């Protein structure tokens, strides 16, 4: 009965789905605002696992040079040794890839900015703070409407950047950094 009552509040299924999406987006924004570093770490871990190019492939079947069975040594011990070597080479490859990426800038804490750093308009309940993923500073929605990939920080898909960083990313030779 309560399910039908809840559904009756919306004109259609798409209206209900849209409202649900808006609510979920609001929760995601709050999580990003309140737990930015945790969210970045989680997203980086997921990115490393799913979005990066596949690691070099390893043949896990033992060759004659890999396996030397001594009297009294079981095959499972040899397999364990192979797995340890494979795991350590995978860890080395992951560390090498992480070193290639630059560390993204530290985000300015929300409580240090009451105004947009570009247009100086004050933040309100309606006018929200947005962090530029390139410089870490805080801007209003109008001053951070652009998205651009930042592969040097591990962002292959476009992410929110301020207008100044967008101009620098799109036309790096025409914008002077101060």
C-alpha positions as CSV (number, residue, x, y, z in Angstrom):
1,X,0.0,0.0,0.0
2,X,2.8,2.5,0.9
3,X,4.6,1.6,-2.4
4,X,1.5,2.5,-4.4
5,X,1.0,5.7,-2.3
6,X,4.6,6.7,-3.0
7,X,4.3,6.1,-6.7
8,X,1.1,8.1,-6.9
9,X,3.0,11.3,-6.0
10,X,4.7,11.2,-9.4
11,X,3.2,11.7,-12.8
12,X,5.1,9.0,-14.5
13,X,7.9,6.5,-14.0
14,X,10.4,8.8,-15.7
15,X,9.3,11.6,-13.3
16,X,10.0,9.3,-10.4
17,X,13.4,8.2,-11.8
18,X,14.3,11.9,-12.4
19,X,13.5,12.8,-8.8
20,X,15.5,9.8,-7.6
21,X,18.4,10.9,-9.7
22,X,18.3,14.4,-8.3
23,X,18.2,13.1,-4.8
24,X,21.2,10.7,-5.4
25,X,23.1,13.6,-7.1
26,X,22.5,15.7,-4.0
27,X,23.8,13.0,-1.7
28,X,26.8,12.5,-4.0
29,X,27.6,16.2,-3.9
30,X,27.4,16.2,-0.1
31,X,29.7,13.2,0.1
32,X,32.1,15.0,-2.2
33,X,32.0,18.1,-0.2
34,X,32.3,16.5,3.3
35,X,34.6,13.6,2.5
36,X,36.5,14.8,-0.6
37,X,39.8,13.1,0.2
38,X,38.2,9.8,1.0
39,X,36.1,10.0,-2.1
40,X,39.3,10.8,-4.2
41,X,41.1,7.9,-2.7
42,X,38.2,5.5,-3.4
43,X,37.8,6.8,-7.0
44,X,41.6,6.6,-7.6
45,X,41.6,2.9,-6.4
46,X,38.6,2.1,-8.6
47,X,40.2,3.9,-11.5
48,X,43.5,2.0,-11.1
49,X,41.6,-1.3,-11.0
50,X,39.2,-0.7,-13.9
51,X,40.1,2.1,-16.2
52,X,43.9,1.9,-16.7
53,X,45.4,-0.1,-19.5
54,X,45.8,-3.8,-18.6
55,X,48.9,-4.8,-16.8
56,X,51.4,-6.8,-18.8
57,X,50.1,-10.3,-19.1
58,X,51.9,-13.0,-17.2
59,X,52.0,-16.7,-18.1
60,X,51.2,-18.4,-14.8
61,X,51.9,-21.9,-16.1
62,X,55.3,-22.9,-14.7
63,X,58.1,-23.5,-17.2
64,X,61.0,-25.9,-16.6
65,X,63.2,-23.1,-15.5
66,X,60.6,-21.8,-13.0
67,X,60.0,-25.0,-11.2
68,X,62.7,-27.0,-9.5
69,X,61.2,-29.8,-7.4
70,X,63.5,-31.0,-4.7
71,X,62.9,-34.3,-3.0
72,X,60.1,-33.8,-0.4
73,X,58.9,-30.6,-2.0
74,X,55.3,-30.6,-3.1
75,X,54.0,-29.0,-6.2
76,X,51.8,-26.6,-4.2
77,X,54.9,-25.0,-2.7
78,X,56.3,-24.5,-6.2
79,X,53.0,-22.9,-7.3
80,X,53.1,-20.7,-4.2
81,X,56.6,-19.5,-5.2
82,X,55.4,-18.7,-8.7
83,X,52.4,-16.8,-7.4
84,X,54.6,-14.8,-5.1
85,X,56.9,-13.8,-7.9
86,X,53.9,-12.9,-10.2
87,X,52.3,-10.8,-7.4
88,X,55.5,-9.0,-6.7
89,X,56.0,-8.1,-10.4
90,X,52.4,-6.9,-10.6
91,X,53.0,-4.7,-7.5
92,X,56.2,-3.3,-9.0
93,X,54.3,-2.4,-12.2
94,X,51.5,-0.7,-10.3
95,X,54.0,1.4,-8.3
96,X,55.8,2.4,-11.5
97,X,52.5,3.6,-13.0
98,X,51.5,5.5,-9.9
99,X,54.8,7.3,-10.0
100,X,54.1,8.5,-13.5
101,X,50.9,10.3,-12.4
102,X,51.3,13.6,-10.7
103,X,49.6,14.1,-7.3
104,X,46.5,16.2,-7.8
105,X,46.5,19.5,-5.9
106,X,45.2,19.6,-2.3
107,X,41.6,21.0,-2.3
108,X,41.1,24.2,-0.4
109,X,38.9,23.5,2.6
110,X,35.3,24.6,2.1
111,X,35.3,26.5,5.4
112,X,38.1,28.8,4.2
113,X,36.1,30.2,1.2
114,X,32.9,32.2,1.6
115,X,33.1,33.7,-1.9
116,X,33.9,32.4,-5.4
117,X,37.6,32.9,-6.1
118,X,36.9,34.2,-9.5
119,X,33.8,36.5,-9.4
120,X,33.8,37.0,-5.6
121,X,30.0,36.3,-5.4
122,X,29.1,34.8,-1.9
123,X,28.2,31.2,-1.5
124,X,24.7,30.4,-0.3
125,X,22.5,27.3,0.2
126,X,21.5,27.6,-3.4
127,X,24.9,28.8,-4.8
128,X,27.2,25.9,-4.1
129,X,31.0,25.5,-3.9
130,X,32.8,23.6,-6.6
131,X,36.4,22.6,-6.5
132,X,38.5,22.9,-9.6
133,X,40.1,19.5,-10.1
134,X,43.2,21.1,-11.7
135,X,44.1,23.9,-9.1
136,X,42.0,22.8,-6.1
137,X,40.5,26.3,-5.5
138,X,36.8,26.9,-4.9
139,X,34.4,28.5,-7.5
140,X,30.7,29.0,-8.1
141,X,29.0,27.0,-10.8
142,X,29.2,29.8,-13.3
143,X,32.9,30.1,-12.9
144,X,33.5,26.3,-13.2
145,X,31.2,25.1,-15.9
146,X,33.9,23.5,-18.1
147,X,35.2,19.9,-18.0
148,X,38.4,18.7,-19.5
149,X,40.4,15.4,-19.1
150,X,43.5,15.7,-16.8
151,X,45.5,12.6,-17.7
152,X,48.5,13.9,-15.7
153,X,46.3,13.5,-12.5
154,X,44.8,10.2,-13.7
155,X,41.5,11.7,-15.0
156,X,41.0,10.3,-18.4
157,X,37.3,11.4,-18.6
158,X,36.6,15.1,-18.4
159,X,36.3,16.6,-14.9
160,X,35.2,20.0,-13.6
161,X,37.7,22.7,-13.9
162,X,37.5,26.5,-13.4
163,X,37.4,28.8,-16.4
164,X,41.0,29.8,-16.0
165,X,42.3,26.3,-15.8
166,X,40.1,25.3,-18.8
167,X,41.6,28.1,-20.9
168,X,45.1,27.0,-19.8
169,X,44.3,23.3,-20.7
170,X,42.7,24.1,-24.0
171,X,45.1,26.9,-25.1
172,X,48.2,26.4,-22.9
173,X,50.4,28.8,-24.9
174,X,48.1,31.8,-24.8
175,X,47.4,32.0,-21.1
176,X,50.1,33.2,-18.7
177,X,50.2,31.6,-15.3
178,X,50.6,33.9,-12.4
